[in-house]
Amino acid sequence: MSRIVCPSVIAHVLGSALAAAAPAAALVTATGFPGITIPTATTLKLAAPSTPPGGMAPTALAFDEQGRVYLTECSSSGGAAVHGHQPPAWYLDDLAVQTPADRLALVEKWRDRMPQTDPAGKSGRVRRLTDVDGDGLFEKSTILAEGFKPPLGGLFANQGGIYLAAIPKLWLLPNANGDAVADPRQPLLDGFGLRLSPAGHDLHGFTLGPDGRLYGTMGDRGLSVTTKDGKTAAYPNQGCAFRLEIDGSGFEVFHTGLRDPKGIAFDALGNAFTVEGASGLGEAARLIYLVEGGDSGWRMEYQTLHDFHQQIGLAEVPPTPWSDGHMGELQHELQPAYILPPAAQLTGQPLGLTIHPGTGLLEGEAGRLLICEQAADTAHSGIGSYQIEPAGAGMQLSNSRPLLRGLAATAAQYSWDGRLCFTATGKRPLYALDAGSHTWHAAEAATASKLSRNGFDQRESAELAQLLRHPDARIRLHAQIALTRLPDALSCFVAATASSDLLERVHGIWGLGILARRGAGSPVASHGGFGAIPDNKLSLAAGQYLAGLLKHPDSETRAQVARAIGDAQNQFARPQNVRGGSTAQPPGAFITAAGLPLASLLFDESPRVSYFAAIAIGKLKELGFYGPICDFLKANNNRDAYLRHAGTYALQHLATDHPGMLTGLEQHPAPAVRLAASVALRRMLDPAVATFIHDADVVVADEAIRAVTDLSMDAVRGPLANLLDDLAARPWQPFMLRRLIHNAYHLGSPANAARLLKLVGDPAIPVEIQQECLRLLALWCEPPPVDQVTGCWRPLAKREAAEITPALRAELPRLFKLDSLIRSAALDLAKQYKLPVAELPPR
């Protein structure tokens, strides 16, 4: 296939590169704000006149289409339970929570001992700020809705609706008339924030995605959300990123293993990012590239193991899977294969993020990511500016610099007219950083503000199609979504995909993707009924046009098309009639899923194309791609973690109804393929992952062992215990041995007690593992309710001493002859289990 790089692609790439390479504007003291430094050619102003009354503090920030500001406010004293300050029994009950019903039972049980930092109980509210006279100062303040129980997190305004995160619910506050009081609030979804702790790891920032859906993040307090159609998404011990249609339907989690993500930001090409702080377990704060099926590795119980080990029965801080697996670090050879490493490590604690929309502030900020950062002191806190670039199929930071210092910014958004507005800790609720006459694309920013205020749904398709090339990404996206609701949307998007301008072409693809997925435009929150009934014929026709673009000469176009086809999923089954009443006809003969050229795209020169092709194959579940996916994984040979993830995702979904496909890979000659099969079985929660615990490649075997112990696959714990009988057959890392001995302890039985005793005194076994064996033997009859490898709630029944005493009688004489530490522990075991102690050998 020939490859042509169009001028717009060069301009886009060079534009990003030039912005990254441009010398950073020097920071100077902001006039009227001692101690705060900002770029030259900008001014800092208070954008709202006063402190929120009643001791309230802003927690989230959003703009609506009219340019008004919305703030969530909560009592500055908080209101959430503080992790680690509960009674031990309460803490254990919290670890046991798996469902909303469990949470309610916990609250009822401990109601009298709950901290009441907020006596009123429901002091959270939404405030709207309005610039009445256009001078840039939001002088009018209105309480739009109140009476929410803190904490309040994400906030998003979209076409007459305000989306509000107020755990445990995601609310829609309709305000179709734009008056001072919201219409009756509507709970869209329930089940967020299952656990009371960690405090502050909540439901955060919402934004509109390139597919017209609402995106948000949840911290590791977890969720268990059941949708109106009865589907449940349950992630009780980890944070995640999710999406839903803006009417609340179609909720789905797409990236897991997060700790405390601070919302989502999309770049101009639809790549999604979040940030989260360090855990205190040795890793740094992180920038995370959010992808389909991604898992960043974090589980809430890892914090428990480190910070609250005494509450779960551990006298000393134990090693954790998080630290042992280097999961919070950049790509590392010791990382588990089921996780994706972060895109970058950050120096401060991130509190929020946003991405430059293409107009506003300074030219040097175009396309850059901004992160609100909290440092050890206010002088080093502020807002950092970062350039992101592709790294294989993943992402990385290529350039960073401070944008503002001397103020602890907590949330930031670009206004429609090009200013950067942000909240901060302290008594002043809202600031604005303004570049004045130096504003990048100032005229287009002013136009964007007018376009937004006047709305999009009343515009003709020709005007909307023209706006797909506007410099401001927000204008392009709103025009794209409005266009999906018009009868000639298909032909308009087809025309856009033929543009020489990359970004216009991308929005054409995204528009076709919405039509292929829904068959009609995205619903509107302010419209009763939330939009039209999906049109299947339109979906099929849009899918066919996308299929025809998979051989486009531009690599980014191919990547975007593959992603859109994956999102459309099952729109490639041959119908009797795909044309319907469309104003544009699908090209040529109908293309089925099997006929899509995705196999060749797996080996595209662009890793992004290969990545999205593999993800699309997984979503389409076309079994004919099984062989090419295996070849793709073999060729990558674990070099690119994101390509490995995409191939594993494809295997997992291809094998959904055929798990034997994965166990059949046990004999595949390529370790990379066997590793992917092991991870795929883990993600399917399939005990058949134990097929790989004897793999000749240690990396593959260890991945299978992790799956069995991490997920407590009791049906296959027995084969794991047998590994202790022949440890010399392969090398072992200490933490993997820790997994094996805890697995044997979990199972119990005289045979497993004997296995642990035989390890004690073996010079080939690390001393810390021998000591752990002795500790577990002392706990044999009364196991703690928490798995002390993973920190998860896994209570075991009490066991009889008769289960362990035969093995102790057999091994104690040998142990009494060993060094003093073992000898002392052996004597303690003899006393504990009331065994007669023969005369000890001389020291």
N, C-alpha and C positions, 0 to 999 in steps of 0.2 A: 504494500500500500504506500503510495506516495505521501509525503508529509509536507504541507504548506503552512508556514507560520504567517498569519495575517498581520497587517500593521497594528491592528487594535490590540493583539496579544502582546506585541513588542512594547507598545505604549503602556499597557497595563503593567507589565513586568518592570519596565524601566521606571515607570512612575513610582512603584513601590521601592525600587532600589534607590532612586534618587532621594526619596523622602527619608529612607534609612540612612543614606550616606550624607545628607545635608548636615552641615554643622549645627549643633544644638544651639538654640537661642540662649544667650546668657541669662541667668536668673538674677533679677534685681529686686530690691525691697519694694513691696507694693505700697503705693502711696496711701497713707492712713491706716496701714496695718503693719505695725512694727513686728519684726520677727518672721513675717511671711514673705517668701520670695516667689516671683513669677517671671515668665519670659519677658524680655524686652519687647516693646510694641504691643503689649497687652495691659489691660487695667483690671483690677479686682474691685468689685462692688458688692455691697449687700443687696441682694435681690428681693428680700422681704424685710419689712421694717422692724419686726419685734420678735421677742421670744415667744414660743407657743405658751399660752397660759396654762396654769395648773400643774407646773412642774413636768410637763410632757417633753419628750424628745423625739425628733423625726427618726424613722427607721427605714423608710424606703421613699423613692422619688420617681415620678413619672410625669410625662407631658401628654395632654390630649391633643386632638387635631386642631383645636382652637388656640393652642399655645398656652393653655392654663396648666398650672402645676398642681399635682396631687401629692400629698405627703401622708404616710401613715405615721401616727404618733402613739407612743405608749408612755406610761409612767417611767421616769428615769430610774426608779428603784427596781424595775423589772417585773417580776410576777411569776417567773418560772422557777421550778425546783432547781437547786444547785447540786450538780453531780458530786457525789462523794460525801455530802453532808446529811444524807438520810440515815436512819437507823439501819444497821446491817441487814435485818430481815426485810425491810422495805427495799433495800438495794437489790437483794436477791429476787424479790417479787418482780421488780422492774425488769431484771434480766430475763425473767420467764415470760414476759408479755410477748404474744405472737399475733393477737387480733385486737380489734377495737373493743370487743367484749372483755378481754383480759384487762385492758387498760381501765375500763370503767370499774371493774371489780377491784383493781388495785386502788383506785382513787377512793372508792367507797370504804375499803378496808382500813385505809390509813387517813381518812378524812380529818380526824381530830389532831393528827400530827403533821399535816401539810403546812408548809410555811405560808403565811398570809402577808406577803410584802405589799399586796394590793388589797386593802380591806374591802374596797368596792367590788373587787372581783372582775369587773368588766370596764376597764378604763381605756381600751384601745379605740382609736377613731381615725377617720379619714378626713383630711382638711384639703380644701381647694383654695388655691391662691390665684388671683386674677389681676392682670395688668390692665387697668381700666382705661388709662389715657395713652398707652403706647410708649411710655418713657423708659421701659425696661425694669421698672420697679413693680413688683406684685403687691400692690397696696391693699387690695380687698381680700379678706380672709373669711371663708365660710366652712362651717362644719357640715360635711356632706352626709356622713353616717357615723354613728358612734355606738357604744355599748358592746364592743367586741372584747373578748377575753384575750389579754396579751399572751404570747408575743404576736405582733403583726409583722409579716415579712414582705413578700413580693407584692407589687402593685403594678397594674398595667391598664391603660385607657385605650379603648378601641371602639370607634363608631357608636358612641352613646352608651357603652358599657364599661364599668370599672371592675376589673378582676382583682380580688383581694385575697391574700393568703392569711388566714386566721385559723391556726391549728385548733381543731382537727379538720377544718373545712376549707375548701376553695369556694369563695363566694363570687357571684356576679351581682353588682350593684347597678341596675339599669338607671339611666338618667337621660331619657330620650329628649326631654324638653330643655335640658341644660339649666334647670332652675336650681334653687339653693338646697333642695332636699332630694336625696336619691329616691327613686321609686322603690317599692317593696323588694327587699333583697332576696336573692335566690341562691340556695346552696347548690352548687354544681356537682361537687364531689366531697366525700367524707372519708376519713381514715388516715389522715396525715398525722405524723408525730405520735406514733404508737407509744413510745416510751417517754418517761418524764425527763430522762437525761440522755445524753449530755445537754445541759442548758444552752440555748442559743443555736443549736444545730437544727435549724428550722426550715420551713418552707420559704424559699427565696425567689427573687426576681423573675418576672415573666417577660417574654418578648415574643414578637411575631416572627415565625420562621419563614423561609423561602417557599415553603409548601402551603402557606396560608394557615398553618396551625399554631396554636399557642404552646410555647415551650416554657418549662420551669425546672427548678431543682428542689430536692428535699434532702436535708441533712440526715445524719445517721441515727436520729431518733426513729427513723424508719417509717414505713407506711404499709397499710393493707387496705387497698381501695377496691371496692366492688362497684362496677358500673351498672347502669340501668338494665343492660342486657344480661346481667348475671355473671360477667367475667370478673375475676379477682386478680389483682396484681399485688403480691405479697413480698415485701422486702423489709422484714421487721428489724434488721440489725445493720443496715447499711444505707448510705445516701445514694441518690440516683438522679438522673435527668429524665424528664418525661415530656410527653406532648399530648395534645388533645385538640379536637375540633373546637372552635370557639363557642359552640353551643353546649360544650361539656361532654359530647359523645366521643367515642374512639380513643379513650384514654389508653396510653401504652408507655411503659418504661423502655428506654432504649439504651441507657448506659448506667451501669451499677458500680458498686465498690467505691463510692465517694464518702468523704468524711463530713465536710461542712461546706459544700459548694455555695458560692455567693451569686447565683443567677447564671444567665447565659448571654453571650454576645455572639452575633454572627458577623463574619466579614463579608466583603462584596461578592464572594464566590460561594456563600452559603456554608462555610466551614464554621462549626460551633465550638465555643470555648467556655470554660469556667475556671475559677480560681478557688483554692482552699488553703487554709492555714496549716502550719505544722502541728503535729500531734504531741510533740515533746518526747518522742521515742527516738530522736536522733536525726530525722530527716528534715528537709527544709519545706517551706510553703511551696505550692505547686501551681503551674499553669497546666490545664488538662485539655487536650483535644478530644472532644466528645464525638463518639462514633457509634454506628449501629452495632448493638450487641457487645459493646466494650465493657470491660470490668477493670477498674483501677486498683482493686485488691483490698481496699479497706473494709474492715468489719468493726462495729462498735466495741465488741468485746476485746479487741486488741488494746484499747485504752484501759479497759478494766484490768487486764493482766498487768499493765505497767503501773497505773496510778492507784488502783483500788484492789491490789492483790490480797491485802489482809481481809477484805470483806468476803473474798471467795476462798479463804483457807490457806493462803500461801504466805509464809513468814517473810520470804525474800522475793524481790522482783524476779520473775522468771524470764527466760528468753521468749520472744514472741514470733509468730509466723511473719508478721509485718517486717520486723527488723532483720530476722534471719534471711528472709527472701529479698531484702533490699528493694522492697516494693515502692517506696516513695522516691527512689533515685531514678536517674536517667537510665536508659537501657543498659542492662547489666547481665553478665552471663549466668549469674546465680539466681536471677529472678525466675519465678514460676512462669510457665508458658501460658497459663490461663489469664494472666493480667496484661494490661497495656501500660507501659511506663509513661510518666508525665512528659509533656512537651518541653518543659523547662522547670528549673527550680528558681524560687524567688527569695529575696532577702528579707523583706518585711512580711507582716501579717496582712493578707489582702482582705478588704472589706466589701469591695464592689468592683465592677468592671463595666466598660462600655467601649465601643469601637467607633472611630471617626466615620461619619456617614458619607463623606465625599465633599461636603461643603461646610464652611465654618472654621472658626479659630484660625490657626496659622497653616500655611502651605506645608510646612515641615511635619505637621501632624496628620496629613492626609493618609488614610488607611491604617493608622496606628491604633494599637490597643492601649487604653488607659486603665490603670488599676489604682484604686484607692488603697493606700498602704499605711499601716500603723506600725511605727517603730518603737523602740524602747523609750524614746522621748519625743515630745512634740516637734522639736527642731528638725528631726529627721523623718517625720511623718509627712504625708501629703499625697500627691498623685504622681505615679510613674508612667512613662510613655515607652511603649515597646513595639518593635517591628517583628512581625511573624512571617516566616517563610516556610515553604515545603522542605521536608527532609525525608527523601524517599516517599513512602506513602503516608508518612506522618507529618508533623509540624515541629518547628523549633523557633526559638528567638534568635534574631540576628543582630539586634541593636537595642539598647535600653538607655534611658536617660531620665532625669527628673523633670517633671513639668511644673510642679509646685511643691514647695517645702515650707514647714512651719505651722501646719494646720492638719489635724487628724480628720481628713475627709472620710465620709462613711458611704456615700452613694453619689454617682455622677451620671448625668445625661446631657446630650447636646440638645439645645432648644432648636426649634424649627428655623429660627433666624440666625443660627450659627454661633451662639454663645455656649460656653460650657458651664452648666449650672450644677452645683453640688451642695450636699448637706455635710455638716461636720459636727463633731462633739462640741459642746459649749452652749452658750446662750443665744447664738445667732442661727436662725433656722436654715437660711439659704443664701448662697453666694453665687456670683456669676463672674466668669473670666471672659473678657471681651477683647477681641483684636481690633475693633473699630475699623479704620480704613484699610488695615492690613488683613482683614478677614478673607480667607481663601474662598474664591468663587462667591464674592459678596453679592453680586447681582442675582446669581442663581439661588443663594441662600434666602434672599428677600423674596424671590419668586416662590421658593419652596414654602415659605411661611404663608403666603397668600393662597397657594394651591391647597395646602392642608386646611386652612380655615374655610375655604369654599367647598371642600369635599370632593369626592371622586365619582360617586355613584350616579350623579346627574349628567356626567360628561359623555359625549359621544365616543364611540369606539376609536375613531380616527385620532382624536386628541389623546385618549388613553394610550394608544399604540405609540404615539410620538413621545409620550412621557417615559416610555421604557428605556429611553437613552438619556434621561435627565441625570446630571452629575450626583444628585443626592440619592443614596440607596433607598431611603425611606419613601421618597416620592415614587421611585421605580416600583417598589414592592406594592405600595398602595394602588398604583395604577394597574399593575398586573392582576391584583386580586379583584379589583372592580371590573376589570375586563373579563374575568372568568364568568361573570354573571350575565354577560350580554350574549345575544343569539349568534353573533358572528365572531365569538371569541376564538374559535378554532382557526379560522382563516387569518385572523390578526396575529396569533401566536406563530403560525406556520411562516408568515411573512417575516416576523422578527427573527426566527431561526436562520433566515437567509441573510441577515445583516452582516456587514463587515465589522461592525462594532461588537466586541466580545461581550460586554455587559448587556447590551440589548439582546444579543443572541441567547445569553444565559437566562434572561427573564422570559424570553419566548419558550425556552425549554421548561423552566419552572411552571409557566402557565399551562403548557401541554401536560405537565406532570399532574397538576391539580385536576385538569379535565379527565385525565386517564384514571386517576384515583377515585374521583367523586362523580364524574359525569355532569357536574354542575359546579358553579362557583362556591366559594366558601360562604357559610352563613353569616348573617349580620346580627350582632347582639341586640340591636334596637328594633329589629323587625320581628313581629310575632311569627312563629313558625320556623324561624332560622333558615330561610332560604328554600330553594326549589328542590323537588324530588330528583334524586340522581337519574341521569339519562345514560343507560348502559351503552346505547349505540354511539353516543358521543365519546364515552370512555374508550371504546374499542377503536374508534377512528383516531383519537389522540394518541393512543398507544402505537398505532401503526405508523404515524408520522414520526414518533420518537424512534421506533425501530429503524426507520430509514436513515436516521442521523448517526447511527452507531459507526458508520464508516467515514464520518466527517474528517477532513484533513487536519483540523486543529485538535490537539490532544485534550485541552481543557473542555472543549465541546463534547468530545467523546466521553470524558469522565462524567460530566453533568448529565448527559443522556443516560448513561448506564445507571446512575443514581436514581434518576426519575423513573426509569423502567422498573428498577427494584421496588420503589415505593408504590408503583401501580400494581405490582404483583400479578394477579390472575386476570389480566386483560388481554391475554394472548391465546385464548381458546377460540378455535375457529367458529364463528357464528354463521347463521344463514344469510344475514344481511348486516354489514357494518356501516353502511352509508347513511341510512335514515334520512333525516332532513338537513344534514350538514351542508353548510355553504362551501366547504372545501372537501374534496374527495381524498380518501387515503391512497397513497402511492402504490401502484402495481398490485400484485397478488398478495393475499393476506399472509402475514408472517406469524407463525405460531411461536411459542416459547422455544421449541426445539430448533426452529429456524433462525433464531437470533444469533449473530456472530460473536457471542460472548466468549466462546472457547478461544478464539484467536486473540481477543482482547486481553485475556489473562496473561499473554506474553507481549503486550504492547510495550513500546519503548518508554512510555510514561508510567511510573509506579502508581500514580493516582488513577489512571485508567484501569490498570490491572486490579487495583483494590476495589473499585466500585463495580467492576465486572464480576468479581468473585462474590461480593455482597448480593448483587442482583441474582446471581445463580442460586444462592441460598434462598432468597425470597421466592423465586419462581418454582423451586423444587422440581426442576426438570431433571430426571435421573440420567439422561443422556450426557450430562456434564460431569458425571462422577469421575470418569477417567481423566479428563483434562484437569480437574481440580487436584487430583492426586499428583499429576505431573507438575502442576503449578507449585504445589507445596514442596515437592522434591527439588525443583529448580531454585526456589527461594532459600531452601536449606537453613531456615531459621534466621537468616541475616536481617531481614526487615520484620520487626515485631508486628507491624500493622498489616503487612501482607500475610504473615502467618495467621494473624487473627481473622482476616477476611477468608482465607482458605478454610480455616477451622469452622467459621460461621457457616460457610457453604456446606461442608461435610455434615455438620450438625443438622441442618435443615433438610438436606437431601435424605438423611437417614431417619427423619422423624417417624416415618411409618415402616422403616426397614433398618432397625438397629443392628441387625446382623451384618450389614454392610461395613460397620465400623469394627466390630470384633474380627471380621474377616481380614482386616488389614494387619492383624498381628504378625503375619509372615511377610509383610511388604518389605522389600530390601532397603528402603530409605527410612532412616530413623526420624526424619522430619515429618514424614507421613504418619508414622506410628504415633509420634508425639501429638500431632493434630487430632488423630482418632481418639487418643486418650482424653484430651481436653474436651472434645466434642461430647464424649460420653459423660464426662463430669457435668457439663452444662445441661445435659439431658437428665441429670440425677439418676443415671443408669448404673446399677451395681456391676454391670458387665465391664466397667472400667478396670476391675480387678484382673481382667484378662492380661493386662500389661504390667503387672507388678513384678513379673519375672523377666522382663525384657532385657536383652543383652546390652542395650544402651542404658546406662545409669540414669541419664536425664529423663528418658521415657518412663522407666520404672518409678523414679521418684515422683513424677507427675501423677501417676496412678495412685501411689501411696498417699500423696497429699489429698487427693480426691476422697479416698475412703475415710481418712481420719478427719478432714475438715468437715465433711458432710455427714459424718457418723453413719456410714452405710453398714449397718449391723449385719446384714446378710452375708457380707464378704469380709468381715473382720477376722474370721478364722484363718483364711489363707495368709493374711498379714502376720498373724501371730506365729505362723509356721516359719516365717523368715528368720525369726530369732534363733532357730535351730542350726542355721548355716550362714552365720554372718561373714565368715571368711570367704564366701563365694564372690564377694564384690566389695568395693570400698564404700564407706558410709560417712556422711557428714554428721556431726554430733546432733543437730536438731532432727535429722531424719531418724536417728536412733531413739531420740526422745519420743517421736511419734510412735515408734514400734512398741516401746515399753508401756506407754500410756494406753495403747491399743490393747495390749495383753492385760493390763490392769482393768480396763473397761470390761473386758470379757469375763474376768474372773476365772475360776476353776483351779484345781490343784496343779494341772499341767502348766498353766500360765504363771502361777506363783513360783513353780520350780524354774521356769525359764528366767524370771527376773533374778532369782537367787544365784543361778549359774553365771550370770553376768558379773556379779560382785566378786572382785578379786581377779578378774580376767585382765591381764596387762594390755590386751588389745582394745579394751573398752575405755573410753575417756573417763577420768575420775568423776566428772560431774554427772555422767550417766549412771555410774555405779552408785553415787550418793542418792540420785533420784530414785533408783530402784529400791534402796533401803527405805526412803521416805514413803514410797507407795506401799511397800509391804507393811509399814506401820499403820497405814490408813485402810488396810484391806477390808476389814469388817464393816467399817462405816465410811463408805465413799462420799466425798463432798458432792453437792448437787451440781457443781459446775465443772465442765471439762477443763482441766488445768493446762492443756496444750492450746486450745482455741479460745477459752474463756466463755464458751457457750453454755447455756443452761441445759444440762443433760443428767438429770437425777438418776441414780442407780439404787436398787434395793440393797438393804443391809445384807451382809454375808456372814455365814457361820465361821467361827474360828477353825472348825474341823476341816474347812476347805484348804487352809494354809498350813496347819500344824505338821502334816506329814512331810511336806517339803522342808520345813524349818528343821525338823528333827534330823533329816538327812544331811542338810547343808551346814548347820550351825557348827559342828566340830571343825569343819574346814575353815569357816569364817573366823573362829576363835584363834586360828593360827596366823591370821593376816595382820596388817598394820594396826596401830592403835585406834585410828578412827573407825575402821570397819569393825574391829573387835568390840569397841564400845557400842556401836550401833547394833551389832549382833547380840550383845548382852541385853540391851534394851528390848530387843524383839523377844528374846527368851523370857524376860520378866513380863512383858506385855501379854504374851500368849501363854504364860504360866507353864513353861516347859522346864524340866529339871536341867540344871546346868552342871555338867561334869567338871572335874578339876581342870582349871584352865592351864594351858601350857605356859611355861615361863616367858616373860617378856623379852 
